[in-house]
Amino acid sequence: MISTRTDLAMEAFENAGGGALPGVRVSRWEENGVAVTEVLVTDNEAARQLGKPKGSYLTLEAPLLKERDPDARLALSSLLAEELDRILPKGDAASPVLVVGLGNRNITPDSLGPGVVDKTLVTRHMLGGSRGNTHMKSVCAVAPGVLGVTGIESMELVEALAKAVQPRAILCVDSLAARDSRRIGCAIQLTDTGIQPGAGVGNHRKPLTAATVGTPVISVGMPTVVYAATLARDAFAWLNEQTGDGEAHEAALEDMEKTLLTGELGEMIVTPREIDSLIQDAAGVIAGAINRALQPSLSDAEIAAMMD
């Protein structure tokens, strides 16, 4: 069977059967109404089967986020901040963290990264000299745009910036594609494996990883799209379940999937009509978490005031 496209490691594991898989450890728990799934990929064969590099993948899910529930927003942002603080290398406190917002701000479902950068508290230019602020950490941020607009690979820009500012870590934010449309706008994946720019819209570029830029790369992403072929397959399966003979009809599903995935429909992506508000809310949640993790000396009220 053709594997259904997804950027979420937990969905890749589910697609692989969701059972015991050598080289993969999966843990699930809940904190303050946020469902947490951790997938640890520990060997190369498991990485090949899942289509994900070796490393840790943490997915936080809060369905009430799509209803703009304030408690869900706070719980998700706070938990993400805790996990970011845990995963970020401490290193030299004077070295900055470089936040990279990947994506095209002119295409709404692909604009999450630039939206987060717009709300990130940048401080590198304020530290040192007579205006030095010793209780704040050094942070710089950039939204490099996309190749089709700038003519420059995101990877090329980030490599050049990394050489110039010597960050202790690079934190990338990007839009992702989900297998399950219910996760759009309410799930966040955090991983220490870096990121594939353009993955959420099927436009794969050179990866941003520790191996390619020479510094730890952490990525945060939220699903904002689902492939049309995925929805078509789900619709076929649901219709068969409701009106068919109860058989799985895997052969028919596979034939349909092959046809759709090799045709124009397979390259189409679908996003909710309320994607504008979902992106706006998600950018606030993720930026708030980044600011909390990178500026522990500031209170939540101070961070919120600076973000407005």
C-alpha positions as CSV (number, residue, x, y, z in Angstrom):
1,M,0.0,0.0,0.0
2,I,1.2,3.5,-0.7
3,S,2.1,5.3,2.5
4,T,-0.1,8.3,3.1
5,R,1.8,11.6,3.3
6,T,2.3,13.1,6.7
7,D,5.0,15.2,8.4
8,L,4.0,13.9,11.9
9,A,6.1,11.0,13.3
10,M,3.2,9.8,15.4
11,E,1.0,9.5,12.2
12,A,3.9,7.7,10.4
13,F,4.0,5.2,13.2
14,E,0.2,4.8,13.0
15,N,0.4,4.2,9.3
16,A,3.0,1.5,9.9
17,G,0.5,-0.4,11.9
18,G,0.8,1.3,15.3
19,G,2.2,-1.9,16.9
20,A,5.6,-2.9,18.1
21,L,8.3,-1.7,15.7
22,P,11.9,-2.5,16.5
23,G,13.9,0.7,16.9
24,V,10.8,2.8,17.8
25,R,9.6,3.6,21.3
26,V,6.3,5.4,21.7
27,S,5.0,6.9,25.0
28,R,1.6,8.7,25.5
29,W,0.4,10.8,28.4
30,E,-1.7,13.8,29.2
31,E,-0.9,17.1,31.0
32,N,-3.4,19.8,31.7
33,G,-5.8,18.6,29.0
34,V,-3.0,18.4,26.4
35,A,-2.4,14.9,24.9
36,V,1.3,14.2,24.5
37,T,2.8,11.5,22.2
38,E,6.6,10.9,22.1
39,V,8.1,8.9,19.3
40,L,11.8,7.9,19.7
41,V,13.4,6.6,16.5
42,T,16.6,4.9,17.6
43,D,17.9,3.0,14.5
44,N,18.4,3.4,10.8
45,E,16.0,0.6,9.8
46,A,13.2,2.1,11.8
47,A,14.0,5.5,10.4
48,R,13.7,4.1,6.9
49,Q,10.4,2.4,7.6
50,L,8.8,5.6,9.1
51,G,10.5,7.9,6.6
52,K,11.8,10.0,9.5
53,P,15.4,10.6,10.7
54,K,16.5,9.2,13.9
55,G,15.7,11.3,16.9
56,S,12.9,12.4,19.2
57,Y,9.5,13.6,18.1
58,L,7.1,15.1,20.6
59,T,3.5,15.9,19.5
60,L,1.2,18.0,21.6
61,E,-2.5,18.0,20.8
62,A,-5.2,20.3,22.2
63,P,-8.4,20.0,20.1
64,L,-10.0,22.9,22.0
65,L,-7.4,25.2,20.5
66,K,-9.5,25.3,17.3
67,E,-12.3,26.7,19.4
68,R,-10.0,29.5,20.6
69,D,-10.3,28.2,24.2
70,P,-8.1,30.4,26.4
71,D,-7.2,27.6,28.8
72,A,-6.2,25.3,25.9
73,R,-4.0,28.1,24.5
74,L,-2.3,28.7,27.8
75,A,-1.8,24.9,28.6
76,L,-0.4,24.2,25.1
77,S,1.9,27.2,25.1
78,S,3.2,26.5,28.6
79,L,3.9,22.8,27.9
80,L,5.6,23.6,24.7
81,A,7.8,26.2,26.5
82,E,8.8,23.6,29.1
83,E,9.7,21.1,26.4
84,L,11.7,23.7,24.4
85,D,13.6,24.6,27.5
86,R,14.4,21.0,28.0
87,I,15.6,20.3,24.5
88,L,17.5,23.5,23.8
89,P,21.2,23.2,24.4
90,K,22.4,25.5,27.2
91,G,25.8,26.2,25.8
92,D,27.3,29.7,26.1
93,A,24.6,32.0,27.5
94,A,26.0,34.9,25.5
95,S,25.5,33.0,22.2
96,P,22.2,33.8,20.5
97,V,19.4,31.4,19.5
98,L,18.5,32.0,15.9
99,V,14.7,31.6,15.2
100,V,14.0,30.8,11.6
101,G,10.4,31.2,10.3
102,L,10.2,29.1,7.2
103,G,7.4,29.5,4.6
104,N,5.7,32.0,2.4
105,R,3.8,34.8,4.2
106,N,1.7,35.5,1.1
107,I,0.1,32.0,1.2
108,T,-1.9,31.7,4.4
109,P,-1.4,28.0,5.3
110,D,2.3,28.4,4.6
111,S,2.7,31.6,6.7
112,L,3.0,30.1,10.2
113,G,6.8,30.5,10.3
114,P,6.9,34.2,9.3
115,G,4.0,34.8,11.7
116,V,5.9,33.3,14.6
117,V,9.0,35.4,13.8
118,D,6.9,38.6,13.8
119,K,5.9,37.8,17.5
120,T,9.3,36.6,18.7
121,L,11.2,38.8,21.1
122,V,14.5,39.6,19.4
123,T,17.2,41.0,21.8
124,R,20.6,40.4,20.2
125,H,20.8,44.0,19.0
126,M,20.1,45.3,22.6
127,L,22.7,43.3,24.4
128,G,26.2,44.5,25.1
129,G,27.6,48.0,25.4
130,S,26.0,50.7,27.5
131,R,22.5,49.4,26.6
132,G,23.3,45.9,27.8
133,N,20.4,44.0,29.4
134,T,22.0,41.2,31.4
135,H,18.8,39.5,32.5
136,M,17.7,38.8,28.9
137,K,19.0,36.1,26.6
138,S,20.3,36.8,23.1
139,V,17.8,36.0,20.4
140,C,17.7,36.9,16.7
141,A,15.1,35.9,14.1
142,V,14.6,35.8,10.4
143,A,11.9,34.8,7.9
144,P,14.0,34.0,4.8
145,G,11.1,33.6,2.4
146,V,10.9,31.0,-0.3
147,L,13.0,30.1,-3.3
148,G,10.3,31.1,-5.8
149,V,10.1,34.6,-4.3
150,T,13.8,35.3,-3.4
151,G,15.7,33.1,-5.8
152,I,17.7,31.9,-2.8
153,E,17.4,28.6,-1.0
154,S,16.4,29.0,2.7
155,M,19.2,26.6,3.5
156,E,21.8,29.0,1.9
157,L,20.5,32.0,3.9
158,V,20.5,30.1,7.2
159,E,24.0,28.7,6.6
160,A,25.3,32.2,6.0
161,L,23.5,33.6,9.0
162,A,24.8,30.7,11.2
163,K,28.4,31.6,10.2
164,A,27.8,35.3,11.0
165,V,26.0,35.1,14.3
166,Q,27.4,31.8,15.6
167,P,24.2,30.7,17.4
168,R,24.1,28.0,20.1
169,A,21.0,26.6,18.4
170,I,18.7,27.2,15.5
171,L,15.0,27.0,16.1
172,C,13.0,26.5,12.9
173,V,9.2,26.9,12.6
174,D,7.3,25.7,9.6
175,S,3.8,24.5,8.4
176,L,3.3,20.8,8.2
177,A,1.0,18.3,6.4
178,A,-1.2,15.9,8.5
179,R,-2.6,12.5,7.8
180,D,-5.7,13.2,9.9
181,S,-7.4,16.5,9.1
182,R,-8.6,16.7,12.7
183,R,-5.1,17.6,13.7
184,I,-4.9,20.7,11.6
185,G,-4.6,23.8,13.8
186,C,-4.5,21.9,17.1
187,A,-1.3,19.7,17.1
188,I,2.3,20.8,17.4
189,Q,5.3,18.7,16.7
190,L,8.7,19.4,18.4
191,T,11.8,17.5,17.2
192,D,15.5,17.6,17.5
193,T,16.1,16.2,14.0
194,G,15.9,19.5,12.1
195,I,13.5,20.3,9.3
196,Q,12.8,19.8,5.6
197,P,11.8,23.3,4.3
198,G,8.6,23.1,2.2
199,A,7.6,19.7,3.5
200,G,4.1,20.9,4.4
201,V,3.2,21.7,0.9
202,G,5.1,19.0,-0.9
203,N,7.9,21.3,-2.0
204,H,10.9,19.6,-0.5
205,R,14.1,21.6,-0.3
206,K,17.6,20.9,1.2
207,P,17.2,20.0,4.8
208,L,18.2,22.1,7.8
209,T,19.9,19.8,10.2
210,A,22.9,19.9,12.6
211,A,24.9,18.0,9.9
212,T,24.2,20.7,7.3
213,V,24.6,23.9,9.3
214,G,27.0,22.7,12.0
215,T,24.9,23.7,15.0
216,P,21.9,22.0,16.7
217,V,18.7,22.5,14.8
218,I,15.3,22.1,16.6
219,S,12.1,22.4,14.7
220,V,8.5,23.2,15.7
221,G,5.7,22.7,13.3
222,M,1.9,22.6,13.2
223,P,-0.2,20.8,10.5
224,T,-2.0,23.3,8.4
225,V,-2.9,21.2,5.3
226,V,-3.8,17.7,4.3
227,Y,-3.3,16.1,0.9
228,A,-6.5,15.8,-1.3
229,A,-5.6,12.2,-2.1
230,T,-5.6,11.4,1.6
231,L,-9.1,12.8,2.0
232,A,-10.3,10.9,-1.0
233,R,-9.0,7.7,0.4
234,D,-10.7,8.4,3.7
235,A,-14.0,9.2,2.0
236,F,-13.9,6.0,0.0
237,A,-13.2,4.0,3.1
238,W,-16.0,5.7,5.1
239,L,-18.5,5.2,2.2
240,N,-17.6,1.5,2.0
241,E,-18.0,1.2,5.8
242,Q,-21.5,2.8,5.6
243,T,-22.9,1.2,2.5
244,G,-20.6,-1.7,1.5
245,D,-20.3,-5.3,2.5
246,G,-17.9,-4.7,5.4
247,E,-14.8,-5.8,3.6
248,A,-11.7,-3.7,3.6
249,H,-11.4,-3.7,-0.2
250,E,-7.7,-2.9,0.1
251,A,-7.0,-3.7,-3.6
252,A,-9.6,-1.2,-4.7
253,L,-8.3,1.4,-2.3
254,E,-4.7,0.8,-3.4
255,D,-5.7,1.2,-7.1
256,M,-7.5,4.4,-6.3
257,E,-4.6,5.7,-4.3
258,K,-2.1,5.0,-7.0
259,T,-4.3,6.8,-9.6
260,L,-4.8,9.9,-7.4
261,L,-1.2,10.1,-6.1
262,T,0.2,9.9,-9.6
263,G,-2.3,12.4,-11.0
264,E,-2.9,16.1,-10.4
265,L,-5.2,15.4,-7.5
266,G,-2.4,13.8,-5.5
267,E,-0.5,17.1,-5.5
268,M,-3.4,19.1,-4.3
269,I,-3.5,20.2,-0.7
270,V,-6.6,21.1,1.3
271,T,-6.8,23.6,4.2
272,P,-9.8,24.7,6.4
273,R,-11.7,27.9,5.4
274,E,-10.9,29.3,8.9
275,I,-7.1,28.9,8.2
276,D,-6.6,32.7,8.7
277,S,-7.6,32.6,12.4
278,L,-6.0,29.2,13.0
279,I,-2.6,30.5,11.7
280,Q,-3.0,33.7,13.8
281,D,-3.7,31.8,17.0
282,A,-1.0,29.2,16.3
283,A,1.6,31.9,15.7
284,G,0.7,33.4,19.1
285,V,0.8,30.1,20.9
286,I,4.2,29.0,19.4
287,A,5.8,32.4,19.7
288,G,4.6,32.7,23.3
289,A,6.2,29.4,24.1
290,I,9.5,30.3,22.3
291,N,9.6,33.6,24.2
292,R,9.0,31.9,27.6
293,A,11.7,29.3,26.9
294,L,14.3,31.8,25.7
295,Q,13.5,34.6,28.2
296,P,13.0,32.8,31.6
297,S,13.6,36.0,33.6
298,L,10.5,37.7,32.1
299,S,7.1,37.1,33.5
300,D,4.2,36.0,31.4
301,A,2.7,39.4,31.7
302,E,5.9,41.1,30.4
303,I,6.1,38.7,27.5
304,A,2.5,39.2,26.5
305,A,3.0,43.0,26.7
306,M,6.1,42.9,24.5
307,M,4.3,40.6,22.0
308,D,1.4,43.0,21.5
